[in-house]
Structures are given as structure tokens and as C-alpha cells.
Amino acid sequence: MKRAAALAAALLLLAAAPPLRAAVDLDRLWDYARPAQTEARLRAALATAAGDDALVLRAQIARSLGLQQRYDEALRELDALQPLLAAAGPAPRVHALLERGRVLRSAGQPAAAEPWFHRAFDLAEPARLEFLAADALHMLALVQPDAERQIAWNRRVVAYAQNAADPRARRWEAAALNNIGVALNEAGRPAEALPVLRQAQAAYERAGNAGNVLIARWMVAHTLRLLGRLDDALAALRALEADWAAAGGASPYVFEELAEVHAARGDADRAAYYRALAQKER
């Protein structure tokens, strides 16, 4: 389950990029896997930014600090930003609310984070900032304390995304479907998770991001193994192994899952082989 959670987190980070487009090219500045480098780029961009763009950049700097686990610094940045938001448009204010909630959640305070996401949605929705409104809904799903509430909130994300006019907001459908599938698997309900994860894969395929599609396919293969459909899981994982190699890389998660499948089929040698490959890729 830890592997599934890690891949689900990777899909969320990919779904979250880019943040709201402003005059500054946030798409170019953000690399969620390298928050320290992102912080440096954001600070360089801030040096020449003004108005709402500067406020959005400062909220994103707080986000980069949170991803580096520098939570106190992130909150201080948001506190310093707060007095400037009274004269700002809705986008910087929504960003500030979202990032305060994200920092609190990352710091292990999901209950304290939840009201900030509610406030972010309540401000973004009437302003028709659909991408940010969907982001707030997905964060609300993440801070729920049990699977049933996580699933219910993620279904809200799916419905909101499907009805959004902004194509970037519609991207949240795939991430929310994936999260529903993960929650169902973690609740021991893989038979329910499988069709949802297939829907998530189809949504990622429509969006056209090859990396997301590979991870979504892993989620399906993982669930097939949980269901005991070892032949189907093995076929899916072999195809994934080949496609990852064709893309010039390799995934330790695919190797670990192949090890699990071979172990379940009683092939200890192949299981050991893939565990060694997974360790090498770590």
C-alpha cells in the first residue's frame, strides 16, 4: 500500500502543475520534485514582478518552503503576505489560502488545514477560478480522516471537474478518480477500486501526459494483483516494463510489483531478480 500511496502522491503533483497562469510563467518555474530549485526560480521571478503576480509568486514561494519541510518559514512568508491581500484580486487570495492549508497538512495538522481549503473554495468558486476551486476540493478530500469521507469528497472533485469550463480544471477528474481507487484499495475493496482506476487511466490518456499514463497503468496492475488475477497483473506489468524501457527509464515500483506477482506464483528466483532490480533503481 505504501507503493500505491507514493505513486498516488506523484500523480497529484503532476496534476497540480501548473498553478494558475498569471503574467509570470509559473509553468516554467515549478518543478515539484525539486522544491529548493523551484524556490530559487520563484525568488528570481519575484525580483521583477509586480501587483497580483508578485503576490501569487510569494504564495508559491511559501509552497516551495513547505515542500522542503521548512514549515515555520512558509507560515512566516504567508503571514507577511496577508496584509497585502486586502487590495489584491481573488487569485492571490485563493493561492494564499490554499498554501496555508497545504503547509499545515504537510506539517501533520490536517484538521487545522481543512478550514483554509473551505475558504479557498468559497472564494475561488464565485470568481470562476475553476482550476483553483477544484484544487481546493481535492485538498479537502486529502485531509478527511477516513476512506468513506475521502471517497465522497473525491467524487465531488470528479463532478466539479467534469462540469468545468476551464480545461485545466477538468484535469482534476483523473487525479480524483485515482484517489478514489487508492482509498478503496486501502479499505480492502479492490473489486470496487479496479473499474475506478481504469476510468482514471482513461482520463489520463485523454489528457495526453505519458508519465501519468504509465503510473495509472501501474495502479491498475497493482489492483489486479490484489484481486488475485496474477496472470492479468503479470501481463500488464510486463507491458509496463517494456514501455518504461522504451521511454528510456525504469520504475522500481514496477519491479517491486513484478517481484510480488512472481512470489505469489511461487517463482522465488524471478521474485528475487526483480527485487534486486528495484533496489538498484532506488
PEWO-V761741 format. One line per field, one symbol per residue. ss: DSSP state (2 for helix, 1 for strand, 0 for the rest). burial: I if it has 24 or more other C-alpha atoms within 12 Angstrom, else O. Layout:
ss->???
burial->???
//
This chain:
ss->022222222222222000000000022220000022222222222200002222222222222222200022222222222222222002222222222222222200022222222222222222000222222222222200002222222222222222000022220222222222222222000222222222222222222002222222222222222200022222222222222222000002222222222222000222222222222220
burial->OOIIIOIIIIIIIIIIIIIIIIOIOIOOIIIIOOIIOIIOIIIOIIOOOOOIIIIIIIIIIIIIIIIIOOIOOIIOIIOOIIOOIOOOOIIIIIIIIIIIIIIIIIOOOIOOIIIIIIIIIIIIIOOOIIIIIIIIIIIIIIIIOOIOOIIIIIIIIIOIIIOIOOOIIIIIIIIIIIIIIIIIIIOOOIIIIIIIIIIIIIIIOOIOOOIIIIIIIIIIIIIIIIOOOIOOIIIIIIOIIOOIOOOOOIIIIIIIIIIIIIOOOOOOOOOOOIIOOIOOOO
//
